[in-house]
Structure formats: structure tokens, C-alpha cells
Amino acid sequence: MSEGFSGRSPLLLGILPEQHPEVFRTARNFAERLNTPLVCAYVDEASYLVEWDPSRDTHRLSLHPEKDDADIAAVRQGLKSRITELAEGSGLEWTLRLLAGDPARALGRLAAEIDAAMIIVGSPEPGIGHRISEALNGSVASWLSHHQGRPVMIVPLTKAVQARHAHRAGDEMDEDDEDSA
């Protein structure tokens, strides 16, 4: 899981703790086909960047002082466990990086530093909470697709997955959407 990728340009995956596994599986399959490593990056929006060092985690300060390093360590461990589980048996070379600040800009900065061949992100999650966040903060996928000089792959969730997420979130679907799921 080291970043000594022997000259190969990795793929960069923006990852979230509760993200649907379909996003990781798509990135994994793509990396395997291209025989290239995968750098998974989680951006802590509740922190801001103090110093940028692409070979290590960013140096950050929390916007919420009560949120300590134990919280970030728990997120890191949870993500590592999840990635290990989803990559099991694939032979995929991967690493996990924790970043701070605005997710789109942090991913763009890391992509430039590691010379990523492509940035991969999931489509915005369904549900009212995600829609409000996207309206206030903008979509990471949208920002990246408009401001990057490298390819950006946006992994859409299938209709069936969207329907399950919407049902769990208590959203109502249109009758037409139910028929097509």
C-alpha cells in the first residue's frame, strides 16, 4: 500500500465512509484493467489546510476543536477496513490518504501532486440532506468536471440503488421512477 508506484500514474478515488460500494468497485475494476494503483482519498470538510505535503497526510486544524485526532483516526481505520474488505482477492495496489478542506479542491490538488491519470468520484447521493448540502456547497463531481485538466469519472448509482437509498432516507419517488427501478 505504499505510494512508490514505480512510474505508473495512479487513479484517484474520492471516498466517503458511508459511500455505496458500487463506487469503489467501479474504480477497482478500472484500476485492474489499466494495471495501475488506486489512491483513495477522504476529505475532512470540518478541517482546514495548514500545510500541504503530498507524500503524507495534510497538516490540518479542525474547525471544531472538540473534534480531536481520535475521531479522524477512527475514520481512517474504518475506511482502511472497508477498502481492505472491498479490495480483497483483487491484487489491487492501493493506498489511503486523508485530506482537509474543500473536497473538490483537495482532490484536484492531490491529483496534480501524484499525477493521477484520472479522478473518480461517485454521483451525488440521493436524499434531502445530500441535496441541501449540494445546493449550499456545490457538487464535488460538478466542480471537478469543470475545473480539472485531467479526466474525471463520475460513477452513477443504478436506479435500484437510488431507490433503496431514497426509501431508507424516507424520500418519496415518482411513480415513473418506481416502474423503471
Salt bridges, closest charged atoms under 4 A:
GLU3 OE2 - ARG97 NH1 3.43
ASP44 OD1 - LYS67 NZ 3.27
ASP53 OD2 - ARG56 NE 3.36
ASP57 OD2 - ARG76 NH2 1.99
ASP69 OD1 - ARG60 NH2 3.28
GLU85 OE2 - ARG82 NH1 3.23
GLU93 OE1 - ARG8 NH2 2.51
ASP102 OD2 - ARG105 NH1 3.29
ASP115 OD1 - ARG150 NH1 3.81
GLU125 OE1 - HIS165 ND1 3.74
ASP171 OD2 - ARG131 NH2 2.66
ASP177 OD1 - LYS159 NZ 3.80
